[in-house]
Amino acid sequence: MNKDVEIIKIFDYEIIKCKIPNILYNNYLLKQNIDRIFKSELILDQNYDNLTESSGNMHSTFYLSKNIIQSIPKINLLFNYLRFLILKNFYNVTNIKNFLECKQFVYNGIWMNKMYKNSSVKSHRHSNMVDGTAIFYYEVPLHGSSSYIIFDNNSEKMNSMEAKTGDVIIQSSKVIHGVTEHLSDYPRISIIMDFSIKEKIKNLKNIKYY
């Protein structure tokens, strides 16, 4: 196993935590375009009351098309690398030829969350119509940032994980998770991707979250 890949066993889950090379996300053009999206009217004029899992002040692209995120200049290098990590560590694809030919892999949804001071995310899980979720921590303040929480199947016990800038957490869609209160004066930005092998979702028209 690569030293930048860690398998963490929490309750009945196996959580994959990886470190992304700095060169894939730390550049001025990418930051400029992500900031531009969060400052756009599409985001600022949005009603976030329907995001039932969130609490406090945050902005999200959840209701926007994933194509808006995928069209950001320089971001496809990041998504391609994450695809490689997911195929290798979540689906256990080991043949490099299969990496190049695995066109069945698909990002079902991609969105970005920007959490401000005192915001949090309540316990939830993603649709059982997708295989898993990857959460990339694009920008995390050094102090006072929120922690990632994993709950057991009954949502009675919990365990927390710290994530820093450049970390990605890959997990099954069955994992119940949330985010503690963000206490920093500086926002935290994450990019979330639901993914599947296409054959499982080829007849699916509407993915609903609960």
ZADO-1210 file (C-alpha; in nm, 4 decimals, padded with zeros to 6 digits):
<atoms>
<atom x="00.0000" y="00.0000" z="00.0000" code="MET" pos="1"/>
<atom x="00.1336" y="00.3451" z="-00.0885" code="ASN" pos="2"/>
<atom x="00.2518" y="00.5502" z="00.2090" code="LYS" pos="3"/>
<atom x="00.0091" y="00.8247" z="00.1000" code="ASP" pos="4"/>
<atom x="-00.2861" y="00.5823" z="00.1249" code="VAL" pos="5"/>
<atom x="-00.4274" y="00.4800" z="00.4631" code="GLU" pos="6"/>
<atom x="-00.7046" y="00.2274" z="00.5349" code="ILE" pos="7"/>
<atom x="-00.8882" y="00.3207" z="00.8537" code="ILE" pos="8"/>
<atom x="-01.1305" y="00.0755" z="01.0138" code="LYS" pos="9"/>
<atom x="-01.4120" y="00.2505" z="01.2018" code="ILE" pos="10"/>
<atom x="-01.7052" y="00.0455" z="01.3280" code="PHE" pos="11"/>
<atom x="-01.8011" y="-00.1851" z="01.0370" code="ASP" pos="12"/>
<atom x="-01.6580" y="00.0502" z="00.7736" code="TYR" pos="13"/>
<atom x="-01.3290" y="00.0725" z="00.5900" code="GLU" pos="14"/>
<atom x="-01.2432" y="00.4358" z="00.5189" code="ILE" pos="15"/>
<atom x="-00.9723" y="00.5138" z="00.2633" code="ILE" pos="16"/>
<atom x="-00.7718" y="00.8283" z="00.3296" code="LYS" pos="17"/>
<atom x="-00.5227" y="00.9528" z="00.0692" code="CYS" pos="18"/>
<atom x="-00.2937" y="01.2497" z="00.0207" code="LYS" pos="19"/>
<atom x="-00.3226" y="01.4289" z="-00.3158" code="ILE" pos="20"/>
<atom x="-00.0063" y="01.5735" z="-00.4749" code="PRO" pos="21"/>
<atom x="00.0055" y="01.9481" z="-00.4189" code="ASN" pos="22"/>
<atom x="00.0640" y="02.0210" z="-00.7876" code="ILE" pos="23"/>
<atom x="-00.2844" y="01.8895" z="-00.8800" code="LEU" pos="24"/>
<atom x="-00.4798" y="02.1484" z="-00.6823" code="TYR" pos="25"/>
<atom x="-00.2521" y="02.4239" z="-00.5556" code="ASN" pos="26"/>
<atom x="-00.2471" y="02.6702" z="-00.8425" code="ASN" pos="27"/>
<atom x="-00.3689" y="03.0262" z="-00.8799" code="TYR" pos="28"/>
<atom x="-00.5974" y="02.9687" z="-01.1804" code="LEU" pos="29"/>
<atom x="-00.7911" y="02.6888" z="-01.0084" code="LEU" pos="30"/>
<atom x="-00.8332" y="02.8929" z="-00.6903" code="LYS" pos="31"/>
<atom x="-00.9442" y="03.1965" z="-00.8879" code="GLN" pos="32"/>
<atom x="-01.2146" y="02.9992" z="-01.0691" code="ASN" pos="33"/>
<atom x="-01.3422" y="02.8248" z="-00.7544" code="ILE" pos="34"/>
<atom x="-01.3671" y="03.1637" z="-00.5810" code="ASP" pos="35"/>
<atom x="-01.5507" y="03.2999" z="-00.8836" code="ARG" pos="36"/>
<atom x="-01.8152" y="03.0275" z="-00.8625" code="ILE" pos="37"/>
<atom x="-01.8782" y="03.0871" z="-00.4921" code="PHE" pos="38"/>
<atom x="-01.9147" y="03.4614" z="-00.5575" code="LYS" pos="39"/>
<atom x="-02.1542" y="03.4131" z="-00.8497" code="SER" pos="40"/>
<atom x="-02.5256" y="03.4917" z="-00.8336" code="GLU" pos="41"/>
<atom x="-02.5998" y="03.1218" z="-00.8904" code="LEU" pos="42"/>
<atom x="-02.4595" y="03.0573" z="-00.5433" code="ILE" pos="43"/>
<atom x="-02.5296" y="03.3782" z="-00.3524" code="LEU" pos="44"/>
<atom x="-02.8978" y="03.3920" z="-00.4555" code="ASP" pos="45"/>
<atom x="-02.9622" y="03.0274" z="-00.3759" code="GLN" pos="46"/>
<atom x="-03.1986" y="02.9136" z="-00.0991" code="ASN" pos="47"/>
<atom x="-03.0105" y="02.6690" z="00.1245" code="TYR" pos="48"/>
<atom x="-03.3057" y="02.5865" z="00.3501" code="ASP" pos="49"/>
<atom x="-03.3589" y="02.2610" z="00.1587" code="ASN" pos="50"/>
<atom x="-03.0117" y="02.1348" z="00.2484" code="LEU" pos="51"/>
<atom x="-03.1505" y="01.9572" z="00.5513" code="THR" pos="52"/>
<atom x="-02.8160" y="01.8078" z="00.6560" code="GLU" pos="53"/>
<atom x="-02.6460" y="02.1476" z="00.6900" code="SER" pos="54"/>
<atom x="-02.6653" y="02.3895" z="00.9797" code="SER" pos="55"/>
<atom x="-02.5348" y="02.7452" z="00.9944" code="GLY" pos="56"/>
<atom x="-02.3857" y="02.9600" z="00.7225" code="ASN" pos="57"/>
<atom x="-02.2485" y="02.7734" z="00.4225" code="MET" pos="58"/>
<atom x="-02.2559" y="02.7903" z="00.0437" code="HIS" pos="59"/>
<atom x="-02.2897" y="02.4879" z="-00.1831" code="SER" pos="60"/>
<atom x="-02.3081" y="02.4044" z="-00.5530" code="THR" pos="61"/>
<atom x="-02.5206" y="02.0965" z="-00.4705" code="PHE" pos="62"/>
<atom x="-02.8123" y="02.2080" z="-00.6901" code="TYR" pos="63"/>
<atom x="-02.5945" y="02.3046" z="-00.9861" code="LEU" pos="64"/>
<atom x="-02.4974" y="02.0736" z="-01.2694" code="SER" pos="65"/>
<atom x="-02.1776" y="01.8769" z="-01.2148" code="LYS" pos="66"/>
<atom x="-02.0720" y="02.0037" z="-01.5580" code="ASN" pos="67"/>
<atom x="-02.0169" y="02.3496" z="-01.4069" code="ILE" pos="68"/>
<atom x="-01.7557" y="02.2048" z="-01.1718" code="ILE" pos="69"/>
<atom x="-01.6004" y="01.9777" z="-01.4336" code="GLN" pos="70"/>
<atom x="-01.5595" y="02.2723" z="-01.6709" code="SER" pos="71"/>
<atom x="-01.3365" y="02.4645" z="-01.4272" code="ILE" pos="72"/>
<atom x="-00.9949" y="02.5072" z="-01.5926" code="PRO" pos="73"/>
<atom x="-00.7220" y="02.2842" z="-01.4447" code="LYS" pos="74"/>
<atom x="-00.9647" y="02.0749" z="-01.2363" code="ILE" pos="75"/>
<atom x="-00.9769" y="01.7695" z="-01.4650" code="ASN" pos="76"/>
<atom x="-00.6224" y="01.6733" z="-01.3666" code="LEU" pos="77"/>
<atom x="-00.7505" y="01.6432" z="-01.0106" code="LEU" pos="78"/>
<atom x="-01.0599" y="01.4435" z="-01.1107" code="PHE" pos="79"/>
<atom x="-00.8544" y="01.2048" z="-01.3243" code="ASN" pos="80"/>
<atom x="-00.6148" y="01.1404" z="-01.0376" code="TYR" pos="81"/>
<atom x="-00.9052" y="01.0831" z="-00.7967" code="LEU" pos="82"/>
<atom x="-01.0567" y="00.8403" z="-01.0473" code="ARG" pos="83"/>
<atom x="-00.7259" y="00.6511" z="-01.0457" code="PHE" pos="84"/>
<atom x="-00.7248" y="00.6382" z="-00.6623" code="LEU" pos="85"/>
<atom x="-01.0872" y="00.5211" z="-00.6442" code="ILE" pos="86"/>
<atom x="-01.0395" y="00.2467" z="-00.9037" code="LEU" pos="87"/>
<atom x="-00.7220" y="00.1235" z="-00.7363" code="LYS" pos="88"/>
<atom x="-00.8194" y="00.1471" z="-00.3696" code="ASN" pos="89"/>
<atom x="-01.2008" y="00.1223" z="-00.3655" code="PHE" pos="90"/>
<atom x="-01.2609" y="-00.1159" z="-00.6585" code="TYR" pos="91"/>
<atom x="-00.9213" y="-00.2910" z="-00.6283" code="ASN" pos="92"/>
<atom x="-00.8374" y="-00.2561" z="-00.9981" code="VAL" pos="93"/>
<atom x="-00.4711" y="-00.3545" z="-01.0201" code="THR" pos="94"/>
<atom x="-00.4012" y="-00.3855" z="-01.3928" code="ASN" pos="95"/>
<atom x="-00.2825" y="-00.0535" z="-01.5357" code="ILE" pos="96"/>
<atom x="-00.4445" y="-00.1424" z="-01.8697" code="LYS" pos="97"/>
<atom x="-00.7777" y="-00.1622" z="-01.6902" code="ASN" pos="98"/>
<atom x="-00.7254" y="00.1880" z="-01.5523" code="PHE" pos="99"/>
<atom x="-00.7047" y="00.3241" z="-01.9027" code="LEU" pos="100"/>
<atom x="-00.9973" y="00.1217" z="-02.0357" code="GLU" pos="101"/>
<atom x="-01.2352" y="00.1497" z="-01.7398" code="CYS" pos="102"/>
<atom x="-01.4921" y="00.3694" z="-01.9107" code="LYS" pos="103"/>
<atom x="-01.7673" y="00.2257" z="-01.6934" code="GLN" pos="104"/>
<atom x="-01.6568" y="00.4468" z="-01.4038" code="PHE" pos="105"/>
<atom x="-01.8707" y="00.7598" z="-01.3646" code="VAL" pos="106"/>
<atom x="-01.9034" y="01.0531" z="-01.1263" code="TYR" pos="107"/>
<atom x="-02.2769" y="01.0583" z="-01.0537" code="ASN" pos="108"/>
<atom x="-02.2615" y="01.3940" z="-00.8817" code="GLY" pos="109"/>
<atom x="-01.9961" y="01.6549" z="-00.8092" code="ILE" pos="110"/>
<atom x="-02.0452" y="01.9565" z="-00.5857" code="TRP" pos="111"/>
<atom x="-01.8472" y="02.1942" z="-00.3654" code="MET" pos="112"/>
<atom x="-01.9240" y="02.3090" z="-00.0110" code="ASN" pos="113"/>
<atom x="-01.7847" y="02.6206" z="00.1524" code="LYS" pos="114"/>
<atom x="-01.8342" y="02.6206" z="00.5297" code="MET" pos="115"/>
<atom x="-01.8148" y="02.9397" z="00.7323" code="TYR" pos="116"/>
<atom x="-01.7735" y="02.9879" z="01.1055" code="LYS" pos="117"/>
<atom x="-02.0306" y="02.8016" z="01.3223" code="ASN" pos="118"/>
<atom x="-02.1650" y="02.5900" z="01.0345" code="SER" pos="119"/>
<atom x="-02.1845" y="02.2096" z="01.0571" code="SER" pos="120"/>
<atom x="-02.3280" y="01.9079" z="00.8740" code="VAL" pos="121"/>
<atom x="-02.5662" y="01.6681" z="01.0477" code="LYS" pos="122"/>
<atom x="-02.5404" y="01.2898" z="01.0240" code="SER" pos="123"/>
<atom x="-02.6516" y="01.1545" z="00.6867" code="HIS" pos="124"/>
<atom x="-02.5619" y="00.9030" z="00.4182" code="ARG" pos="125"/>
<atom x="-02.5671" y="00.9279" z="00.0418" code="HIS" pos="126"/>
<atom x="-02.7917" y="00.7473" z="-00.2033" code="SER" pos="127"/>
<atom x="-02.7725" y="00.3668" z="-00.2074" code="ASN" pos="128"/>
<atom x="-02.7947" y="00.3995" z="-00.5861" code="MET" pos="129"/>
<atom x="-02.4264" y="00.4969" z="-00.5966" code="VAL" pos="130"/>
<atom x="-02.1283" y="00.2896" z="-00.4860" code="ASP" pos="131"/>
<atom x="-01.9378" y="00.5449" z="-00.2872" code="GLY" pos="132"/>
<atom x="-01.8353" y="00.9007" z="-00.2124" code="THR" pos="133"/>
<atom x="-01.5016" y="01.0803" z="-00.2283" code="ALA" pos="134"/>
<atom x="-01.4522" y="01.4002" z="-00.0264" code="ILE" pos="135"/>
<atom x="-01.1543" y="01.6134" z="-00.1266" code="PHE" pos="136"/>
<atom x="-01.0396" y="01.8779" z="00.1196" code="TYR" pos="137"/>
<atom x="-00.9397" y="02.1604" z="-00.1090" code="TYR" pos="138"/>
<atom x="-00.8850" y="02.4296" z="00.1541" code="GLU" pos="139"/>
<atom x="-00.8739" y="02.3656" z="00.5301" code="VAL" pos="140"/>
<atom x="-00.7661" y="02.6285" z="00.7867" code="PRO" pos="141"/>
<atom x="-00.4784" y="02.5226" z="01.0135" code="LEU" pos="142"/>
<atom x="-00.6713" y="02.5867" z="01.3343" code="HIS" pos="143"/>
<atom x="-01.0359" y="02.5589" z="01.4370" code="GLY" pos="144"/>
<atom x="-01.1551" y="02.3670" z="01.1333" code="SER" pos="145"/>
<atom x="-01.4372" y="02.1151" z="01.1614" code="SER" pos="146"/>
<atom x="-01.3747" y="01.7409" z="01.1997" code="SER" pos="147"/>
<atom x="-01.5198" y="01.4601" z="00.9897" code="TYR" pos="148"/>
<atom x="-01.7465" y="01.2305" z="01.1921" code="ILE" pos="149"/>
<atom x="-01.8306" y="00.8646" z="01.1262" code="ILE" pos="150"/>
<atom x="-02.1382" y="00.7129" z="01.2946" code="PHE" pos="151"/>
<atom x="-02.2238" y="00.3489" z="01.3548" code="ASP" pos="152"/>
<atom x="-02.5261" y="00.1931" z="01.1813" code="ASN" pos="153"/>
<atom x="-02.7583" y="00.3033" z="01.4626" code="ASN" pos="154"/>
<atom x="-02.6174" y="00.6600" z="01.4719" code="SER" pos="155"/>
<atom x="-02.5554" y="00.6064" z="01.8433" code="GLU" pos="156"/>
<atom x="-02.1752" y="00.6013" z="01.8493" code="LYS" pos="157"/>
<atom x="-01.9360" y="00.8232" z="01.6614" code="MET" pos="158"/>
<atom x="-01.5690" y="00.8549" z="01.5823" code="ASN" pos="159"/>
<atom x="-01.3937" y="01.1588" z="01.4379" code="SER" pos="160"/>
<atom x="-01.1189" y="01.2020" z="01.1809" code="MET" pos="161"/>
<atom x="-00.9036" y="01.5044" z="01.1117" code="GLU" pos="162"/>
<atom x="-00.8566" y="01.6069" z="00.7489" code="ALA" pos="163"/>
<atom x="-00.6078" y="01.8594" z="00.6179" code="LYS" pos="164"/>
<atom x="-00.5732" y="02.0466" z="00.2899" code="THR" pos="165"/>
<atom x="-00.4960" y="01.7934" z="00.0161" code="GLY" pos="166"/>
<atom x="-00.6571" y="01.4946" z="00.1891" code="ASP" pos="167"/>
<atom x="-00.9295" y="01.2874" z="00.0249" code="VAL" pos="168"/>
<atom x="-01.1610" y="01.0458" z="00.2058" code="ILE" pos="169"/>
<atom x="-01.3118" y="00.7640" z="-00.0020" code="ILE" pos="170"/>
<atom x="-01.5948" y="00.5590" z="00.1441" code="GLN" pos="171"/>
<atom x="-01.8969" y="00.3449" z="00.0702" code="SER" pos="172"/>
<atom x="-02.2307" y="00.5198" z="00.0261" code="SER" pos="173"/>
<atom x="-02.3477" y="00.3203" z="00.3295" code="LYS" pos="174"/>
<atom x="-02.1282" y="00.5198" z="00.5672" code="VAL" pos="175"/>
<atom x="-02.3227" y="00.7525" z="00.7984" code="ILE" pos="176"/>
<atom x="-02.1193" y="01.0695" z="00.8398" code="HIS" pos="177"/>
<atom x="-02.1291" y="01.4369" z="00.9310" code="GLY" pos="178"/>
<atom x="-01.9119" y="01.7366" z="01.0111" code="VAL" pos="179"/>
<atom x="-01.8558" y="01.9057" z="01.3470" code="THR" pos="180"/>
<atom x="-01.8982" y="02.2783" z="01.3949" code="GLU" pos="181"/>
<atom x="-01.6489" y="02.4873" z="01.2008" code="HIS" pos="182"/>
<atom x="-01.4871" y="02.7250" z="01.4498" code="LEU" pos="183"/>
<atom x="-01.2333" y="02.9021" z="01.2319" code="SER" pos="184"/>
<atom x="-01.2796" y="03.2556" z="01.0991" code="ASP" pos="185"/>
<atom x="-01.1499" y="03.1232" z="00.7661" code="TYR" pos="186"/>
<atom x="-01.3811" y="02.9082" z="00.5488" code="PRO" pos="187"/>
<atom x="-01.3277" y="02.5423" z="00.4660" code="ARG" pos="188"/>
<atom x="-01.3825" y="02.4257" z="00.1067" code="ILE" pos="189"/>
<atom x="-01.4418" y="02.0641" z="00.0084" code="SER" pos="190"/>
<atom x="-01.5260" y="01.8969" z="-00.3228" code="ILE" pos="191"/>
<atom x="-01.7602" y="01.5969" z="-00.2997" code="ILE" pos="192"/>
<atom x="-01.8010" y="01.3300" z="-00.5655" code="MET" pos="193"/>
<atom x="-02.0491" y="01.0422" z="-00.5718" code="ASP" pos="194"/>
<atom x="-01.9304" y="00.7628" z="-00.8012" code="PHE" pos="195"/>
<atom x="-02.0389" y="00.4301" z="-00.9471" code="SER" pos="196"/>
<atom x="-01.9626" y="00.1722" z="-01.2080" code="ILE" pos="197"/>
<atom x="-02.1939" y="00.2759" z="-01.4913" code="LYS" pos="198"/>
<atom x="-02.3651" y="-00.0616" z="-01.5447" code="GLU" pos="199"/>
<atom x="-02.5309" y="-00.0290" z="-01.2041" code="LYS" pos="200"/>
<atom x="-02.6893" y="00.3067" z="-01.2874" code="ILE" pos="201"/>
<atom x="-02.7537" y="00.2875" z="-01.6632" code="LYS" pos="202"/>
<atom x="-03.1319" y="00.2746" z="-01.6168" code="ASN" pos="203"/>
<atom x="-03.1399" y="00.5271" z="-01.3342" code="LEU" pos="204"/>
<atom x="-03.2945" y="00.8664" z="-01.4146" code="LYS" pos="205"/>
<atom x="-03.3303" y="01.0289" z="-01.0742" code="ASN" pos="206"/>
<atom x="-03.0885" y="00.9869" z="-00.7865" code="ILE" pos="207"/>
<atom x="-03.2479" y="01.0846" z="-00.4572" code="LYS" pos="208"/>
<atom x="-03.0619" y="01.1531" z="-00.1334" code="TYR" pos="209"/>
<atom x="-03.1876" y="01.0815" z="00.2156" code="TYR" pos="210"/>
</atoms>
